């Protein structure tokens, strides 16, 4: 088997195969950004059907969250907002760091007209 034949075989594996998943998981955020800028969605790692199913799943999780929040009495623990299903080319969402005491004080001054 030539290197070209091997490359063609790998490129035409199904998106859910272990090899394609490993290749996708090994991509860096810079690779993802490059793929997003120059890529074509119709040639992506997921088919249109898989993208639509992921969108439906996200919508269903959002509706479930809204239903629970709307029907709760507000006294208990509020459930966490659901995370969207991870998609190829999209990294995990970044967690915000809590505001420092100095930044909070500066913001308080700016809000109260203390900008100098």
Biotite code that builds the C-alpha atoms (Angstrom):
import biotite.structure as struc

atoms = struc.array([
    struc.Atom([0.000, 0.000, 0.000], chain_id="A", res_id=1, res_name="UNK", atom_name="CA", element="C"),
    struc.Atom([1.353, 3.419, -0.892], chain_id="A", res_id=2, res_name="UNK", atom_name="CA", element="C"),
    struc.Atom([1.285, 6.471, 1.391], chain_id="A", res_id=3, res_name="UNK", atom_name="CA", element="C"),
    struc.Atom([-1.239, 8.069, -0.946], chain_id="A", res_id=4, res_name="UNK", atom_name="CA", element="C"),
    struc.Atom([-3.597, 5.081, -0.662], chain_id="A", res_id=5, res_name="UNK", atom_name="CA", element="C"),
    struc.Atom([-3.310, 5.191, 3.129], chain_id="A", res_id=6, res_name="UNK", atom_name="CA", element="C"),
    struc.Atom([-4.087, 8.927, 3.170], chain_id="A", res_id=7, res_name="UNK", atom_name="CA", element="C"),
    struc.Atom([-7.164, 8.403, 0.969], chain_id="A", res_id=8, res_name="UNK", atom_name="CA", element="C"),
    struc.Atom([-8.383, 5.574, 3.214], chain_id="A", res_id=9, res_name="UNK", atom_name="CA", element="C"),
    struc.Atom([-8.012, 7.721, 6.342], chain_id="A", res_id=10, res_name="UNK", atom_name="CA", element="C"),
    struc.Atom([-9.694, 10.742, 4.735], chain_id="A", res_id=11, res_name="UNK", atom_name="CA", element="C"),
    struc.Atom([-12.734, 8.655, 3.792], chain_id="A", res_id=12, res_name="UNK", atom_name="CA", element="C"),
    struc.Atom([-13.286, 7.002, 7.156], chain_id="A", res_id=13, res_name="UNK", atom_name="CA", element="C"),
    struc.Atom([-16.675, 7.726, 8.738], chain_id="A", res_id=14, res_name="UNK", atom_name="CA", element="C"),
    struc.Atom([-16.650, 10.741, 11.102], chain_id="A", res_id=15, res_name="UNK", atom_name="CA", element="C"),
    struc.Atom([-17.548, 8.590, 14.112], chain_id="A", res_id=16, res_name="UNK", atom_name="CA", element="C"),
    struc.Atom([-14.615, 6.191, 13.624], chain_id="A", res_id=17, res_name="UNK", atom_name="CA", element="C"),
    struc.Atom([-11.977, 5.961, 16.349], chain_id="A", res_id=18, res_name="UNK", atom_name="CA", element="C"),
    struc.Atom([-9.268, 7.245, 13.993], chain_id="A", res_id=19, res_name="UNK", atom_name="CA", element="C"),
    struc.Atom([-11.217, 10.350, 12.957], chain_id="A", res_id=20, res_name="UNK", atom_name="CA", element="C"),
    struc.Atom([-12.175, 11.033, 16.580], chain_id="A", res_id=21, res_name="UNK", atom_name="CA", element="C"),
    struc.Atom([-8.518, 10.786, 17.644], chain_id="A", res_id=22, res_name="UNK", atom_name="CA", element="C"),
    struc.Atom([-7.444, 13.121, 14.822], chain_id="A", res_id=23, res_name="UNK", atom_name="CA", element="C"),
    struc.Atom([-10.169, 15.608, 15.750], chain_id="A", res_id=24, res_name="UNK", atom_name="CA", element="C"),
    struc.Atom([-9.292, 15.488, 19.467], chain_id="A", res_id=25, res_name="UNK", atom_name="CA", element="C"),
    struc.Atom([-5.600, 16.052, 18.687], chain_id="A", res_id=26, res_name="UNK", atom_name="CA", element="C"),
    struc.Atom([-6.270, 19.358, 16.912], chain_id="A", res_id=27, res_name="UNK", atom_name="CA", element="C"),
    struc.Atom([-5.158, 22.524, 18.664], chain_id="A", res_id=28, res_name="UNK", atom_name="CA", element="C"),
    struc.Atom([-7.331, 25.620, 19.032], chain_id="A", res_id=29, res_name="UNK", atom_name="CA", element="C"),
    struc.Atom([-5.269, 27.298, 16.280], chain_id="A", res_id=30, res_name="UNK", atom_name="CA", element="C"),
    struc.Atom([-6.060, 24.387, 13.959], chain_id="A", res_id=31, res_name="UNK", atom_name="CA", element="C"),
    struc.Atom([-9.757, 24.751, 14.808], chain_id="A", res_id=32, res_name="UNK", atom_name="CA", element="C"),
    struc.Atom([-9.660, 28.485, 14.057], chain_id="A", res_id=33, res_name="UNK", atom_name="CA", element="C"),
    struc.Atom([-7.900, 27.876, 10.741], chain_id="A", res_id=34, res_name="UNK", atom_name="CA", element="C"),
    struc.Atom([-10.443, 25.219, 9.833], chain_id="A", res_id=35, res_name="UNK", atom_name="CA", element="C"),
    struc.Atom([-13.322, 27.550, 10.755], chain_id="A", res_id=36, res_name="UNK", atom_name="CA", element="C"),
    struc.Atom([-11.926, 30.376, 8.585], chain_id="A", res_id=37, res_name="UNK", atom_name="CA", element="C"),
    struc.Atom([-11.067, 28.329, 5.528], chain_id="A", res_id=38, res_name="UNK", atom_name="CA", element="C"),
    struc.Atom([-13.308, 25.306, 5.936], chain_id="A", res_id=39, res_name="UNK", atom_name="CA", element="C"),
    struc.Atom([-16.500, 24.443, 4.169], chain_id="A", res_id=40, res_name="UNK", atom_name="CA", element="C"),
    struc.Atom([-19.267, 23.123, 6.446], chain_id="A", res_id=41, res_name="UNK", atom_name="CA", element="C"),
    struc.Atom([-20.534, 20.700, 3.833], chain_id="A", res_id=42, res_name="UNK", atom_name="CA", element="C"),
    struc.Atom([-17.148, 18.957, 3.931], chain_id="A", res_id=43, res_name="UNK", atom_name="CA", element="C"),
    struc.Atom([-16.911, 18.933, 7.721], chain_id="A", res_id=44, res_name="UNK", atom_name="CA", element="C"),
    struc.Atom([-16.317, 15.957, 9.983], chain_id="A", res_id=45, res_name="UNK", atom_name="CA", element="C"),
    struc.Atom([-20.018, 15.728, 10.888], chain_id="A", res_id=46, res_name="UNK", atom_name="CA", element="C"),
    struc.Atom([-22.731, 15.235, 8.334], chain_id="A", res_id=47, res_name="UNK", atom_name="CA", element="C"),
    struc.Atom([-25.634, 17.680, 8.137], chain_id="A", res_id=48, res_name="UNK", atom_name="CA", element="C"),
    struc.Atom([-27.841, 15.073, 9.829], chain_id="A", res_id=49, res_name="UNK", atom_name="CA", element="C"),
    struc.Atom([-25.472, 14.863, 12.795], chain_id="A", res_id=50, res_name="UNK", atom_name="CA", element="C"),
    struc.Atom([-25.343, 18.662, 13.068], chain_id="A", res_id=51, res_name="UNK", atom_name="CA", element="C"),
    struc.Atom([-29.158, 18.826, 13.039], chain_id="A", res_id=52, res_name="UNK", atom_name="CA", element="C"),
    struc.Atom([-29.399, 16.116, 15.695], chain_id="A", res_id=53, res_name="UNK", atom_name="CA", element="C"),
    struc.Atom([-26.941, 17.998, 17.893], chain_id="A", res_id=54, res_name="UNK", atom_name="CA", element="C"),
    struc.Atom([-29.036, 21.167, 17.464], chain_id="A", res_id=55, res_name="UNK", atom_name="CA", element="C"),
    struc.Atom([-32.208, 19.303, 18.407], chain_id="A", res_id=56, res_name="UNK", atom_name="CA", element="C"),
    struc.Atom([-30.482, 17.823, 21.451], chain_id="A", res_id=57, res_name="UNK", atom_name="CA", element="C"),
    struc.Atom([-29.327, 21.275, 22.563], chain_id="A", res_id=58, res_name="UNK", atom_name="CA", element="C"),
    struc.Atom([-32.837, 22.678, 22.101], chain_id="A", res_id=59, res_name="UNK", atom_name="CA", element="C"),
    struc.Atom([-34.350, 19.827, 24.092], chain_id="A", res_id=60, res_name="UNK", atom_name="CA", element="C"),
    struc.Atom([-31.897, 20.386, 26.959], chain_id="A", res_id=61, res_name="UNK", atom_name="CA", element="C"),
    struc.Atom([-32.705, 24.128, 26.942], chain_id="A", res_id=62, res_name="UNK", atom_name="CA", element="C"),
    struc.Atom([-36.468, 23.427, 27.048], chain_id="A", res_id=63, res_name="UNK", atom_name="CA", element="C"),
    struc.Atom([-35.995, 20.992, 29.923], chain_id="A", res_id=64, res_name="UNK", atom_name="CA", element="C"),
    struc.Atom([-33.960, 23.599, 31.817], chain_id="A", res_id=65, res_name="UNK", atom_name="CA", element="C"),
    struc.Atom([-36.602, 26.301, 31.225], chain_id="A", res_id=66, res_name="UNK", atom_name="CA", element="C"),
    struc.Atom([-39.379, 23.940, 32.329], chain_id="A", res_id=67, res_name="UNK", atom_name="CA", element="C"),
    struc.Atom([-37.598, 23.122, 35.592], chain_id="A", res_id=68, res_name="UNK", atom_name="CA", element="C"),
    struc.Atom([-36.766, 26.773, 36.337], chain_id="A", res_id=69, res_name="UNK", atom_name="CA", element="C"),
    struc.Atom([-40.291, 27.998, 35.480], chain_id="A", res_id=70, res_name="UNK", atom_name="CA", element="C"),
    struc.Atom([-41.980, 25.388, 37.669], chain_id="A", res_id=71, res_name="UNK", atom_name="CA", element="C"),
    struc.Atom([-39.716, 25.672, 40.699], chain_id="A", res_id=72, res_name="UNK", atom_name="CA", element="C"),
    struc.Atom([-40.643, 27.776, 43.702], chain_id="A", res_id=73, res_name="UNK", atom_name="CA", element="C"),
    struc.Atom([-37.272, 29.523, 43.697], chain_id="A", res_id=74, res_name="UNK", atom_name="CA", element="C"),
    struc.Atom([-36.360, 28.350, 47.190], chain_id="A", res_id=75, res_name="UNK", atom_name="CA", element="C"),
    struc.Atom([-34.256, 25.361, 46.187], chain_id="A", res_id=76, res_name="UNK", atom_name="CA", element="C"),
    struc.Atom([-31.027, 25.121, 44.293], chain_id="A", res_id=77, res_name="UNK", atom_name="CA", element="C"),
    struc.Atom([-31.218, 26.492, 40.773], chain_id="A", res_id=78, res_name="UNK", atom_name="CA", element="C"),
    struc.Atom([-30.113, 23.924, 38.168], chain_id="A", res_id=79, res_name="UNK", atom_name="CA", element="C"),
    struc.Atom([-27.085, 24.634, 36.012], chain_id="A", res_id=80, res_name="UNK", atom_name="CA", element="C"),
    struc.Atom([-27.748, 25.910, 32.500], chain_id="A", res_id=81, res_name="UNK", atom_name="CA", element="C"),
    struc.Atom([-27.073, 23.058, 30.058], chain_id="A", res_id=82, res_name="UNK", atom_name="CA", element="C"),
    struc.Atom([-23.873, 23.075, 28.052], chain_id="A", res_id=83, res_name="UNK", atom_name="CA", element="C"),
    struc.Atom([-24.240, 22.702, 24.285], chain_id="A", res_id=84, res_name="UNK", atom_name="CA", element="C"),
    struc.Atom([-23.175, 19.392, 22.799], chain_id="A", res_id=85, res_name="UNK", atom_name="CA", element="C"),
    struc.Atom([-19.547, 19.539, 21.724], chain_id="A", res_id=86, res_name="UNK", atom_name="CA", element="C"),
    struc.Atom([-19.084, 19.707, 17.990], chain_id="A", res_id=87, res_name="UNK", atom_name="CA", element="C"),
    struc.Atom([-16.026, 19.127, 15.835], chain_id="A", res_id=88, res_name="UNK", atom_name="CA", element="C"),
    struc.Atom([-14.040, 22.320, 15.465], chain_id="A", res_id=89, res_name="UNK", atom_name="CA", element="C"),
    struc.Atom([-15.463, 23.919, 18.594], chain_id="A", res_id=90, res_name="UNK", atom_name="CA", element="C"),
    struc.Atom([-13.427, 23.840, 21.778], chain_id="A", res_id=91, res_name="UNK", atom_name="CA", element="C"),
    struc.Atom([-14.949, 23.637, 25.236], chain_id="A", res_id=92, res_name="UNK", atom_name="CA", element="C"),
    struc.Atom([-16.349, 26.862, 26.632], chain_id="A", res_id=93, res_name="UNK", atom_name="CA", element="C"),
    struc.Atom([-13.938, 28.815, 28.788], chain_id="A", res_id=94, res_name="UNK", atom_name="CA", element="C"),
    struc.Atom([-14.796, 29.367, 32.426], chain_id="A", res_id=95, res_name="UNK", atom_name="CA", element="C"),
    struc.Atom([-14.687, 32.980, 33.562], chain_id="A", res_id=96, res_name="UNK", atom_name="CA", element="C"),
    struc.Atom([-12.405, 33.803, 36.428], chain_id="A", res_id=97, res_name="UNK", atom_name="CA", element="C"),
    struc.Atom([-14.062, 35.555, 39.363], chain_id="A", res_id=98, res_name="UNK", atom_name="CA", element="C"),
    struc.Atom([-13.553, 39.309, 39.521], chain_id="A", res_id=99, res_name="UNK", atom_name="CA", element="C"),
    struc.Atom([-10.723, 40.394, 41.794], chain_id="A", res_id=100, res_name="UNK", atom_name="CA", element="C"),
    struc.Atom([-11.363, 42.712, 44.721], chain_id="A", res_id=101, res_name="UNK", atom_name="CA", element="C"),
    struc.Atom([-9.386, 45.492, 43.022], chain_id="A", res_id=102, res_name="UNK", atom_name="CA", element="C"),
    struc.Atom([-11.371, 45.152, 39.769], chain_id="A", res_id=103, res_name="UNK", atom_name="CA", element="C"),
    struc.Atom([-14.658, 45.141, 41.697], chain_id="A", res_id=104, res_name="UNK", atom_name="CA", element="C"),
    struc.Atom([-13.670, 48.326, 43.530], chain_id="A", res_id=105, res_name="UNK", atom_name="CA", element="C"),
    struc.Atom([-12.679, 50.007, 40.259], chain_id="A", res_id=106, res_name="UNK", atom_name="CA", element="C"),
    struc.Atom([-15.983, 49.012, 38.656], chain_id="A", res_id=107, res_name="UNK", atom_name="CA", element="C"),
    struc.Atom([-17.904, 50.320, 41.662], chain_id="A", res_id=108, res_name="UNK", atom_name="CA", element="C"),
    struc.Atom([-16.104, 53.678, 41.338], chain_id="A", res_id=109, res_name="UNK", atom_name="CA", element="C"),
    struc.Atom([-16.843, 53.899, 37.617], chain_id="A", res_id=110, res_name="UNK", atom_name="CA", element="C"),
    struc.Atom([-20.525, 53.098, 38.103], chain_id="A", res_id=111, res_name="UNK", atom_name="CA", element="C"),
    struc.Atom([-20.867, 55.764, 40.776], chain_id="A", res_id=112, res_name="UNK", atom_name="CA", element="C"),
    struc.Atom([-19.326, 58.507, 38.638], chain_id="A", res_id=113, res_name="UNK", atom_name="CA", element="C"),
    struc.Atom([-15.843, 58.298, 40.085], chain_id="A", res_id=114, res_name="UNK", atom_name="CA", element="C"),
    struc.Atom([-14.032, 58.051, 36.751], chain_id="A", res_id=115, res_name="UNK", atom_name="CA", element="C"),
    struc.Atom([-10.913, 60.137, 36.948], chain_id="A", res_id=116, res_name="UNK", atom_name="CA", element="C"),
])
